[in-house]
Amino acid sequence: MTVDIPTLESALELIRGLDFGHPIADIEAIRAVNPHRYEFEMLTAIVYVDRQRHQIVGYKDVRADEFWVRGHMPGYPLFPGVLMCEAAAQLAAYYYTSQKIGEAGMLVALGALDEARFVRPVRPGERLVLVGTGLKVHRRLTRFHVLGLVGEERAFETQVSGMPIGPLAQLQGT
């Protein structure tokens, strides 16, 4: 299956038709799928999933009380690029797990980041919308192109790969 990486225009067209006021997965629903907690919850909600096209849209509301604000550019806090990439990875992991791509209960870990580009700073008080498109969606390796937007501006984009590393319960020793 050949997948077209979405352009800024096609991503904007997609998100303009979405109802961000009624997400399909809020933070509690995301917690039921992704194991990240506390300071490392990089998704606020999921608003769209299309299994046929392997597309997913979610967002992170960037808050002024987050752990990085005080130290990442004091006086002019910037959401760190590495955390934008983590949000992209969590979006892809949510898709993998919620759409039952692999075995139930598997922990999907970051395998690679490629072609990351940061174009616009993201600041506290802004919403970072993440548009993910599956380039390769398989039980042993999943690769997504993720475009991050603030309003109608491209903030960053990357390709993120994830792979299952084992059953979460077994890894946790439970």
N, C-alpha and C positions, 0 to 999 in steps of 0.2 A: 504494500500500500504506500503510495507516494503522498506525502503530506506537505502542503504549502505552509510555510511559516507565515503567520499573519503579519500584515503590514500595520502600521499605526492606524491607517484609515479603516481597515477591516476590523481591528480590535475596537476602535471607537464606535463603529457601527454596531458591533455586537453588544457592547456595554450600554449603549444608549437605550437599547430595548429591554434592559433588565430592571427589575424592581429591587433596589438595594434596601428598601424599607422592609422587605419580607424575605429574608434569606432562607435558603433551603436547609442550611445548617448554621446554627449559632455556636457560640463558644462551647456550650455543653455538648452539643452534637459532635463538634470537632474533637473534644476530649474523649468521647467514646470511641474514636477512630485512631487519632494520633496520640502517642504517649507523652508528648512534650507538656511540661507544666511550668507554672510560675513565670519567671523572667524569660523563659524560652518559648513561650506561646507566641508565635509570630503571625498567627491568623486570627482575625476577629470574627469572620463569617465567610461562608461559601454561598454564592448567589446563583450559580449555574453549573450544571454538569450535563454534558452531552456525550454519552458513551459511544454512540455511532461515530462521532467525529473526534473522539478522544479530546474533548475540550472541557476546561474547567475555569471558572472565574471566582475569585475570592478577594478579600481585602483585609488590610491591617489598618486600623485607626491608630496612628502614631500619637502617643500621649506625652505630655510634658513631665509626667511622674515616672517615666521608665528609667531603668538602672543606668543607662548609658548617657542620659541627657547631661548630667553634671560634668562629666569628664570628656565627652567627645565634642570638642570645640566650645569650651566655656564662653558664654556670652553670645554664641551663635550655634546652638546645638544642631547637629546634622545626624540623621538616622544613618548608622554605619552601613556601608556597602556590603560588608560581610553578613549583616543581619538581613539585608534585602535578599541576598542569596539564600540565607536560611529560610526566609519566608517562601521563596520559590521552591525550595526542597520540600518544605512541609506541605505546600499545595500539591506537588506531585505525589508525595507519600499519601496524602488524603485520597487522591484519585485512585491510586494503586489499591489501597486497602478497602475503601468504600465500594469500589466497583468489582471487588473480589477477583483481581487479576491473578494473584498468587494464592497460596494456601492460607487458610484462616489462621490468625494469631501470629503471623510472621512480622518481625521487626524489619522495616525497610530503612536502610542507612544510606547516607550520601556516598555515591561512588565517584562522581566527577562533576566539576564545573568547567564549562568551556565557553569561550567567546563572551565573557562577561564585559559589559560596557555600561558605564555610569554616565548619564547625560545631564541629569538635573538633580540638585539636592532635594532631599525629603526632610521636612521639618516637623517638629511637634505641632499638633493641631491639624495636620493634613491626613488625608486618606490615600493610602497606596493601594491601588487596584491592581490585582495580578491576573493576567490572562495567560493560561497555560494550554499548550497544544501538544499532545503526545506525538513524538516523532517515531518512537519505537515503544510499544506497550506489550511487554512479555513478562511472564512470571519470574524469569531469572534476571531481567534487566529492563528497566523502564527509563526512557529518556524523553524529557519535555523541553520545549522552548517556552520560556516564560518572559512576558513583557510586563513591566511595571509602569503604571501610569499614575500621575497626579493630575486630576482634572482631565484636560485633553492633551497633556504634555507627557512625552516619554521620559521616565525617570531612569530606568535601567532595563537591560535585557540580558538573558543568559540562557545557556542550555545546561540543564541539570540532569544527572543520571543517578538512579537509585537502584539498590539491589537488596534482596532479602538476606539477612545475616543469620537468621535462626528464629525459633519460636520465642516470642517476648517473655512468656512465663518461664521458660527454661533459662533464658539469659538472666532473668531477674532472680533465679533460684527458688521460684515458687512452684 
